[in-house]
Amino acid sequence: MRFASLRTRSTRGFTLIELLVVIAIIAVLIALLLPAVQSAREAARRAQCINNLKQLGLAAHNYMGVNNVMPMGEQWTPDRSGNCWTSGSCLVPLMQFMEQMSVFNATNFSLNMYLADNTTISAIGISSLWCPSDPIVNLPYVYPPGAGALDPVALPMHYTSYGANSGDFFHYGQLSVAVPGTCQMNIGGTGYQQMNGLVYELSNVGLQAITDGTSNTFLFAERAHGKYPNNAVFGNDQQSWNWWTSGNYGDTMFCALWGVNVWNKLSMLNSACIGITPGGSDPFVASAGSFHPGGANLCFADGSVRFIKESISSWQLNAATCLPLGVTKAGNGAPYIWALPTTFGVFQQLASRNGGEVVSADSF
């Protein structure tokens, strides 16, 4: 009787050292691959941001084709008691040209934007107004009754990543109520005459006024909403600014006073920066900036969008005063005054529609 011989098969596994080597190799590959993946994702987000700005530029030109001027940046309208308040933004009338006709039709333009009748508009989030690289700009907020709306109702609010170009400075005109129940502005002052951008308080800028050329004048810029200060000095800028329906300076407009990505140039704890712009805004909400590394996307008046590096020539800032060297400012309606060593940089020249500068395309 035969018995089959039994053989014991030995199977060889990985040793601990081999396993650790494999894990180390995988970790190195992931470390090498991750920046490339993140770079590709950022490139896609930046492309979407560029597309958003192009839509805004096209909408502004369509608006101008109908009305012969760019949309007004800010106007003053009364509340139910006749008191004057800032009202709707330049973005609201552009909705009719951005496939948001339902939003445009739902807006009561004869009433102040912050009366109860219009709070449904501020509650609508418009994705084409959000830079996808900003992690919080699409998050809404509801202000309790009395904290935002002019009527005793809650104010739901969405935000925007983009603001129109007011020029080198922000100014409030002098309010002159000539007829009860109306809000008329004195636009003859020297401060108002310094408004050299395209969209500002009571603006009515047409193409003929852009004497520097549409390819050399900013129209819209992005702002990094999620990088705004949130501290005991400045308060919560992230909730208080960039309201998409608001025409207040700092909400839907920017100026070139502080250049691109100002948080890299001024301390966010500098109390001299508080309320330095009209309406109580500060440089961080009044300037162009982004989450894109090294600069921000800006739309020009010809509709083109270019990435402007934060290293672009700009005038030098005085951290102690939160203003450029040689620049002083007396008040909201007063003119800015500058003397040596003030030097306008390329960024300030591109924000002006009529400065007469010759700006080379290779300088930005």
C-alpha positions as CSV (number, residue, x, y, z in Angstrom):
1,M,0.0,0.0,0.0
2,R,1.4,3.2,-1.1
3,F,1.1,6.3,0.7
4,A,1.4,9.6,-1.1
5,S,4.2,11.7,0.2
6,L,3.1,14.9,1.8
7,R,5.1,17.9,1.0
8,T,5.1,21.0,3.1
9,R,5.1,24.1,1.0
10,S,6.8,27.2,2.4
11,T,5.5,30.6,1.4
12,R,7.8,33.6,1.7
13,G,6.1,37.0,2.8
14,F,7.5,40.5,3.0
15,T,9.8,41.3,5.8
16,L,9.2,44.3,7.9
17,I,12.0,46.2,6.3
18,E,10.7,45.6,2.8
19,L,7.2,46.7,3.9
20,L,8.7,49.9,5.3
21,V,10.6,50.6,2.1
22,V,7.5,50.2,0.0
23,I,5.5,52.5,2.3
24,A,8.4,55.1,2.1
25,I,8.4,54.9,-1.7
26,I,4.6,55.4,-1.9
27,A,4.9,58.4,0.5
28,V,7.6,59.9,-1.7
29,L,5.5,59.4,-4.8
30,I,2.5,61.0,-3.1
31,A,4.6,63.9,-1.9
32,L,5.9,64.4,-5.5
33,L,2.4,64.1,-7.0
34,L,0.4,66.2,-4.5
35,P,1.8,69.6,-5.5
36,A,1.1,68.8,-9.1
37,V,-2.5,67.9,-8.3
38,Q,-2.9,71.0,-6.2
39,S,-1.4,73.1,-8.9
40,A,-3.8,71.6,-11.5
41,R,-6.8,72.3,-9.2
42,E,-5.7,75.8,-8.6
43,A,-5.2,76.4,-12.3
44,A,-8.8,75.2,-12.8
45,R,-10.1,77.5,-10.1
46,R,-8.2,80.4,-11.5
47,A,-9.6,79.7,-15.0
48,Q,-13.1,79.8,-13.5
49,C,-12.3,83.1,-11.7
50,I,-11.1,84.5,-15.1
51,N,-14.3,83.4,-16.7
52,N,-16.4,85.1,-13.9
53,L,-14.6,88.4,-14.5
54,K,-15.1,88.1,-18.3
55,Q,-18.8,87.6,-17.7
56,L,-18.8,90.8,-15.6
57,G,-16.9,92.7,-18.3
58,L,-19.2,91.5,-21.0
59,A,-22.3,92.4,-18.8
60,A,-20.9,95.9,-18.2
61,H,-20.4,96.4,-21.9
62,N,-24.0,95.2,-22.7
63,Y,-25.2,97.6,-20.0
64,M,-23.3,100.4,-21.5
65,G,-24.7,99.5,-25.0
66,V,-28.2,100.1,-23.6
67,N,-27.5,103.1,-21.3
68,N,-24.3,104.6,-22.9
69,V,-22.5,104.6,-19.5
70,M,-21.1,102.1,-17.0
71,P,-23.4,101.2,-14.1
72,M,-23.4,103.6,-11.2
73,G,-21.3,102.5,-8.3
74,E,-23.3,104.1,-5.5
75,Q,-26.4,106.2,-5.0
76,W,-28.2,107.5,-2.0
77,T,-31.9,106.7,-1.5
78,P,-34.3,107.4,1.4
79,D,-35.7,105.0,3.9
80,R,-39.4,105.1,4.9
81,S,-38.8,108.1,7.1
82,G,-36.9,110.1,4.4
83,N,-33.4,109.6,5.9
84,C,-30.7,109.0,3.3
85,W,-28.7,105.8,3.0
86,T,-26.5,104.2,0.5
87,S,-28.3,101.7,-1.7
88,G,-27.9,99.2,-4.5
89,S,-24.6,98.1,-6.1
90,C,-23.4,98.2,-9.7
91,L,-23.7,94.4,-9.8
92,V,-27.5,94.3,-9.3
93,P,-28.4,96.0,-12.7
94,L,-25.8,93.7,-14.4
95,M,-27.9,90.7,-13.5
96,Q,-30.1,91.2,-16.6
97,F,-27.0,90.5,-18.7
98,M,-25.7,87.5,-16.7
99,E,-28.6,85.1,-17.2
100,Q,-30.1,86.3,-13.9
101,M,-33.1,88.0,-15.3
102,S,-35.3,86.7,-12.5
103,V,-33.1,88.4,-9.9
104,F,-33.2,91.7,-11.9
105,N,-37.0,91.5,-12.2
106,A,-37.4,90.8,-8.5
107,T,-35.5,94.0,-7.5
108,N,-37.5,97.0,-6.6
109,F,-35.2,99.8,-7.9
110,S,-37.5,102.5,-6.6
111,L,-36.8,101.5,-3.0
112,N,-33.7,101.4,-0.9
113,M,-32.0,98.1,-1.3
114,Y,-32.1,97.5,2.5
115,L,-35.8,97.8,3.0
116,A,-37.7,94.6,3.6
117,D,-39.0,94.6,0.0
118,N,-35.5,93.9,-1.3
119,T,-34.1,91.5,1.3
120,T,-35.0,88.5,-0.9
121,I,-32.5,89.8,-3.4
122,S,-29.6,89.9,-1.0
123,A,-30.5,86.3,0.1
124,I,-29.8,85.0,-3.4
125,G,-26.3,83.7,-3.9
126,I,-24.8,84.2,-7.4
127,S,-22.0,81.7,-8.1
128,S,-20.5,83.7,-10.9
129,L,-19.7,86.4,-8.2
130,W,-17.5,83.9,-6.2
131,C,-13.9,83.1,-6.9
132,P,-13.6,79.3,-6.4
133,S,-10.3,79.7,-4.6
134,D,-11.9,81.7,-1.8
135,P,-13.1,79.1,0.7
136,I,-15.7,81.2,2.5
137,V,-17.1,83.8,0.1
138,N,-20.0,81.5,-0.8
139,L,-21.1,81.2,2.8
140,P,-24.2,83.3,3.5
141,Y,-25.0,85.2,6.7
142,V,-28.2,86.3,8.3
143,Y,-28.0,89.6,10.1
144,P,-30.6,89.9,13.0
145,P,-33.3,92.5,12.8
146,G,-31.9,96.0,13.1
147,A,-28.3,94.9,12.2
148,G,-28.5,95.4,8.5
149,A,-32.0,96.0,7.0
150,L,-33.6,99.4,7.4
151,D,-36.9,97.8,8.3
152,P,-37.1,95.7,11.6
153,V,-36.5,92.4,9.7
154,A,-33.6,90.0,9.4
155,L,-31.2,90.7,6.5
156,P,-29.9,87.5,4.7
157,M,-26.8,88.4,2.8
158,H,-24.5,86.8,0.3
159,Y,-21.1,88.1,-0.6
160,T,-19.0,88.8,-3.8
161,S,-15.4,88.3,-4.7
162,Y,-15.4,91.1,-7.3
163,G,-15.5,94.9,-7.2
164,A,-15.6,97.6,-9.8
165,N,-12.8,100.1,-10.3
166,S,-13.3,103.5,-8.5
167,G,-9.9,104.7,-9.4
168,D,-7.0,105.7,-7.2
169,F,-9.2,106.9,-4.3
170,F,-12.5,106.5,-2.6
171,H,-14.6,109.6,-1.9
172,Y,-18.0,110.4,-0.4
173,G,-19.7,113.5,-1.9
174,Q,-21.5,116.0,0.3
175,L,-25.1,115.1,0.9
176,S,-27.5,118.0,0.1
177,V,-31.2,117.3,0.7
178,A,-32.8,120.0,-1.4
179,V,-36.2,118.4,-1.6
180,P,-37.7,116.5,1.4
181,G,-37.7,112.8,0.8
182,T,-34.9,112.9,-1.8
183,C,-31.2,112.4,-1.5
184,Q,-29.2,114.7,-3.7
185,M,-25.4,114.9,-3.8
186,N,-23.1,117.8,-4.3
187,I,-20.8,116.5,-7.0
188,G,-18.9,119.7,-7.6
189,G,-16.3,119.4,-4.9
190,T,-12.6,118.8,-5.5
191,G,-12.7,115.5,-3.8
192,Y,-15.4,114.2,-6.1
193,Q,-13.4,115.4,-9.1
194,Q,-10.6,113.1,-8.0
195,M,-12.8,110.1,-8.8
196,N,-10.8,108.9,-11.8
197,G,-12.1,105.4,-12.1
198,L,-15.0,103.9,-14.0
199,V,-17.6,103.1,-11.3
200,Y,-18.0,105.3,-8.2
201,E,-20.5,107.4,-6.3
202,L,-23.0,108.8,-8.8
203,S,-20.8,107.9,-11.7
204,N,-21.9,108.1,-15.3
205,V,-18.7,107.1,-17.2
206,G,-19.0,106.3,-20.9
207,L,-16.4,105.0,-23.3
208,Q,-15.5,108.5,-24.5
209,A,-14.4,109.3,-20.9
210,I,-11.8,106.5,-20.9
211,T,-9.1,108.6,-22.6
212,D,-6.2,106.4,-21.4
213,G,-7.7,103.5,-23.5
214,T,-9.9,100.6,-22.5
215,S,-6.9,98.2,-22.7
216,N,-5.0,100.3,-20.1
217,T,-7.8,100.9,-17.6
218,F,-9.1,98.5,-14.9
219,L,-12.8,97.7,-14.8
220,F,-13.2,94.9,-12.2
221,A,-10.9,93.2,-9.7
222,E,-11.2,90.3,-7.4
223,R,-10.8,90.7,-3.6
224,A,-9.9,87.9,-1.2
225,H,-12.9,87.9,1.1
226,G,-11.6,85.0,3.2
227,K,-8.4,86.8,4.0
228,Y,-10.0,89.9,5.6
229,P,-9.1,90.7,9.2
230,N,-11.2,89.1,11.9
231,N,-9.8,90.4,15.2
232,A,-10.4,92.8,18.1
233,V,-8.9,95.8,16.2
234,F,-10.9,95.6,12.9
235,G,-13.8,93.5,14.0
236,N,-15.3,91.0,11.6
237,D,-14.6,92.3,8.1
238,Q,-15.7,89.0,6.6
239,Q,-19.3,89.5,7.7
240,S,-19.4,93.3,7.3
241,W,-18.1,93.8,3.8
242,N,-18.5,92.6,0.2
243,W,-22.3,92.6,0.4
244,W,-23.1,91.8,-3.2
245,T,-26.2,94.1,-3.3
246,S,-24.6,97.0,-1.5
247,G,-23.2,100.1,-3.3
248,N,-21.2,101.1,-0.3
249,Y,-17.5,101.6,-0.9
250,G,-15.6,98.4,0.0
251,D,-18.6,96.2,-0.7
252,T,-18.7,96.2,-4.5
253,M,-15.9,98.6,-5.5
254,F,-12.1,98.8,-5.0
255,C,-9.5,101.5,-5.3
256,A,-5.8,101.4,-6.2
257,L,-4.6,103.3,-3.1
258,W,-2.9,100.2,-1.6
259,G,-2.0,98.0,-4.5
260,V,-2.5,94.2,-4.8
261,N,-2.6,91.9,-1.8
262,V,-2.2,94.7,0.8
263,W,-2.0,92.3,3.7
264,N,1.5,91.5,2.6
265,K,2.4,95.2,2.9
266,L,0.5,96.5,5.9
267,S,0.0,94.9,9.3
268,M,-3.6,93.8,9.9
269,L,-3.3,95.1,13.5
270,N,-2.4,98.6,12.5
271,S,-5.1,100.8,14.1
272,A,-4.2,103.7,11.7
273,C,-5.9,101.7,8.9
274,I,-9.3,101.6,10.7
275,G,-12.0,103.7,9.0
276,I,-9.5,105.4,6.7
277,T,-11.7,105.0,3.6
278,P,-15.2,106.4,3.3
279,G,-18.0,104.5,5.1
280,G,-15.6,103.1,7.7
281,S,-13.9,100.6,5.4
282,D,-10.2,99.8,5.6
283,P,-7.5,98.9,3.1
284,F,-8.1,95.2,3.3
285,V,-11.6,95.4,2.0
286,A,-10.9,98.3,-0.4
287,S,-8.1,96.7,-2.4
288,A,-7.6,94.1,-5.1
289,G,-6.4,90.8,-3.9
290,S,-6.9,87.1,-4.2
291,F,-6.1,83.6,-3.0
292,H,-4.2,82.9,-6.2
293,P,-0.4,82.9,-5.4
294,G,1.5,86.0,-6.3
295,G,-1.3,88.4,-7.4
296,A,-4.9,88.7,-8.5
297,N,-7.0,88.6,-11.7
298,L,-8.3,92.0,-13.0
299,C,-10.7,92.7,-15.8
300,F,-9.8,95.6,-18.1
301,A,-12.3,98.0,-19.7
302,D,-11.8,96.2,-23.1
303,G,-13.1,93.0,-21.5
304,S,-9.8,91.2,-21.3
305,V,-8.7,89.6,-18.0
306,R,-5.1,89.6,-16.9
307,F,-3.2,88.3,-13.9
308,I,-1.6,91.3,-12.1
309,K,1.3,90.4,-9.9
310,E,1.5,91.9,-6.5
311,S,5.0,93.0,-7.4
312,I,3.6,95.4,-10.0
313,S,5.0,99.0,-9.6
314,S,3.0,100.8,-7.0
315,W,3.6,103.8,-4.8
316,Q,5.3,103.2,-1.5
317,L,3.2,102.9,1.6
318,N,3.8,104.5,5.0
319,A,2.9,101.9,7.5
320,A,2.5,104.5,10.3
321,T,-0.2,106.4,8.4
322,C,-1.6,103.6,6.3
323,L,-1.3,105.9,3.3
324,P,1.3,106.3,0.5
325,L,4.3,108.3,1.4
326,G,3.5,112.0,0.9
327,V,-0.3,111.5,0.8
328,T,-2.6,113.1,3.3
329,K,-6.4,113.0,3.6
330,A,-8.6,115.4,5.5
331,G,-12.0,113.7,5.4
332,N,-14.5,111.6,3.4
333,G,-15.5,114.5,1.0
334,A,-12.1,116.3,1.1
335,P,-9.5,115.8,-1.6
336,Y,-6.4,113.7,-1.2
337,I,-3.3,115.8,-1.2
338,W,0.1,114.5,-2.3
339,A,3.6,115.9,-2.4
340,L,7.1,114.5,-2.7
341,P,8.1,111.7,-2.3
342,T,4.7,110.5,-3.8
343,T,5.2,108.6,-7.0
344,F,2.3,107.0,-8.9
345,G,3.1,103.5,-9.8
346,V,1.9,101.5,-12.8
347,F,-0.9,100.0,-10.7
348,Q,-2.3,103.5,-9.9
349,Q,-1.9,104.6,-13.6
350,L,-4.0,101.6,-14.7
351,A,-6.7,102.5,-12.3
352,S,-7.1,106.0,-13.8
353,R,-9.2,106.4,-16.9
354,N,-7.8,109.8,-17.8
355,G,-4.4,110.3,-16.3
356,G,-2.7,110.7,-19.7
357,E,0.1,108.2,-18.8
358,V,1.8,106.0,-21.3
359,V,1.8,102.5,-19.8
360,S,3.8,99.8,-21.6
361,A,2.1,96.4,-21.8
362,D,5.3,94.7,-20.6
363,S,5.2,96.7,-17.3
364,F,2.3,94.7,-15.9
